[in-house]
């Protein structure tokens, strides 16, 4: 008759080894995910407000353009022409851009949906 103790000991060693491997894999995954999150957080830190009150509007626009270029990793393909709009001009441009793609049918559907919610 075979002694059952060596078989039982072997099973415990195998189970212990499997558990140890699983724990090591989980620990490695946690470390890798943490390192990735730390790297991502450092890469996506919002720029500090470096615009000085004494800067001209053109200097402020240059600073904003530089920050956007760095954040998006994109360079302008062509030179950018800047125009400073008054609040009224900006409101008019936004309204025209919105209404350009907003048909009477869209307005009717929106009215039906809003009225269904009592708005």
N, C-alpha and C positions, 0 to 999 in steps of 0.2 A: 504494500500500500504506500502511496506517495504522501509525503509530508505536506499538509496544506499551508503551513506557515510561509515557506518561500514564495508560493504563488500569491498569497495575500500581501506579503511585503512588496513583491514586484508590482502588484496592482496599485498600492499606495505610492510607490515611487513614480510610476507612470502618471497617475492622476496628479500628483504633486508637480511633476515636470510640466504637464499640460497647463495646470493653473498658473505656474510661474511664467510660462511663455505667454499666456493670455494677459497676465498682469503687465509684463514687459511691453507687449504690443500696445496695450491701452496707455501706458505711461508715455511711450514714444509718440503716440498720436496726440495726447494732451500737450506734450512739449512742442510738437510741430505746429499744432493749431495755435497755441499761445504765442509762439514766435511769429507766426504769420499775422496774427491780429496786432501784435506790437508793431511789426513792420508796416502793416497797412495803416495803423493809426499815425505813425510817424510820417508816412508819405502823404497823408491826406490832412495834415494840419492846416487849418485855414490861415491865410496870410494875415499878418498883423496889419493893423491900420497904420500904414506908413505914410499916408497922405498928410502932408503938413498944411496947416491953415494958410501959410504964406505962399503955397504953390499956386501957379496960375491954373486955369481950367485945362489948358493943353498939357501941362505937366501932370495934372491929376489923371487925365485920360491916358497919357503914356504909361503911368504907373499901373492903372487898371488893366490896360492892354497887356502889359508885361506879366502881370499876375495871372491873367486868363491864359496866356500862352504857356506859362509854366504849369498851371494846373491841368490843362487839357493836352499838353504836349503837342500843340498844333501851331504851325506858323502860318501867317497870312499868305495866301497865294498871290494876291495882288495888293497894291497899296490901298489903305483904307482912307476914304474921304469922310471926315467927321463934320457933323453939323449940330450945333447946339440948338435945341428946340425950346420954345417957350412952353409953359404948362398948357396953354390953349392949343398950340400946334401939336403937342404930343397927344392930347386928348382927341383931337380931330383925326390924327393919323391912326391911332388905335381903333377908334370907332369905324373909320373907313375900312381898315384891314379886316375887322370883325365882320362888318356887313357885306364885304366882298364875297365871303364864303357862306353867309347866313341867308338862306333863301326864305321865301314866304312860307314854303312848306315846313321848313325847320321851325319857324316861329309858331306855326299852327300846332305842330306836334308838341313843342315846349309848353304852349298854353294849355293844351289838353292834359299833359302830364302834371303840370303845376296845379291845375284846377282839381285834378283827381286827389291831390294831397291837401287841398284846401288853401293853397297859396295864391 
